[in-house]
Amino acid sequence: MPLSSSAARIRDSFRDAVGHDAGLPSLFEHLDRVSFFLKNRRFQIVYANRHFFERLGYQNEEEIVGKEDFELFPKPLAQKFRRDDERVLRTGEAMPRMIELFLSRQGLPDWFITNKLPVRSKTGKVIGVMGTVERYERDQALASDPAIARAVKIMLERPGEIESLADMAADLDISHRHFDRRFKEVTGLTPKYYLGRSRVQAACRMLRKTSKPIADIALELGYCDQSAFTAQFRQCMGFTPLRYRKQFGKG
């Protein structure tokens, strides 16, 4: 479908600044399960491959060109994306392999890998951000290390039972320092970070599907109190557990 006049102006302006398309949009049309996007300095989408716009519920690229993240994603996600984009534009440095827990538009948390790179003009000035997003294939990464795979399984299925990562390492017959190093080599994340996100992921399920008091959920997931739980949930998701339950809970 041809672009609207406003979308065409946004794309033409970007092409003029870069001097070429670099073949990237066409390249990413042929990659399965990888979302590709390219934004200008105003954070507007200039290019998006089919996997990107269809994942957001759009039928064609014309509908998404010119939009920014606050028009496409829940506010907490959009704020996080904007901070990362601003950093790339400011520093001119790439942000590769960011493994994070994000919410879908339906409020479902899942793990994704994001790569962001600067786009430069003919004169070398940073004029945009391009990137890829794909689901984090955890099982593939863990296949090479059964001990870390076991640790991840426990973190995902029973995060509230983990009182100490040092004790977990001892149960796996690994020193705490060696456990930290191996875990990060395999997953790309520290055990502490992964456990925190796994607890938040479990909290999302409980907030959506049960009517348990938030204080009880906090204790069940291993937090010392509700305030500690709320602080980590807000840091990860951008809003409080109560707001999440009101927006996505069973009602």
C-alpha positions, 0 to 999 in steps of 0.5 A: 500500500502506498504511503500517505503524504505525511508518512511519505514526507517523513520517509523522504526527509530521512532518505535525504539526510542519510543519502540512501536506504542502505538496503536494511528495510528490505533485508529485515523483511526476510528474517523470521521472528525478528522485528525491525524498526528505524526512527528519526530524531523525533522518535517517529517510525520511518521504517518497520518490517512486517513482523514489527507492525503485525505484532502491534496489530497493524495490517500494513506499514503505512499505518505505522510510519510517523507514529512514536512509541507512546502511540504504540505501546503501554506508557511504561514500555514507551518511557523505557524505549524513549530513554534508550533512544535518547541515550543512543542519539546523545552518545552515538553508541549502540546498545546491543543485546538488552535482555528485558522483561516487557509487557505486551499490549494485553499485559502479558510479560515476556522476555525479549532481546533488543539491539539498538544502533545509531543511524548517521547522516552523510556527514556522520551526524546521528539522525536516528535509531534503528534496532531489532527485537526478538523473543529471548530463546532461553532454552537454546541458551541453556542447553550447554549448561545443565546446572544453570538450566536447573537454576533458571527452572527453579527461578521461573517456577518457584522464585519465592522459595529462593532465600539465597543465591549463595545457597542455590549455588551451593545446592548446585555444587558451584561456588557463588562467584563461579555461579555468578560468572557462569549464569551471566555467560549463559543467560546474559544476565546476573542471577540477582537480576534474573531472579528479580525479573522472574519474581515480577513475572510470577507476580503478574500472573498472580495479580491477573488470575487471583484476588490475593492481597498484594501483601500476601503475594509479596511474601509468597514471592520472597519479598520482605514486605509489600513496599520492597515488592512494589518498588521492584515491580515499579522499577521493572514494569513502570507502574505499581502492582495495584495499577497493574491489577486494575488494568489487567486483572480478572476484575 
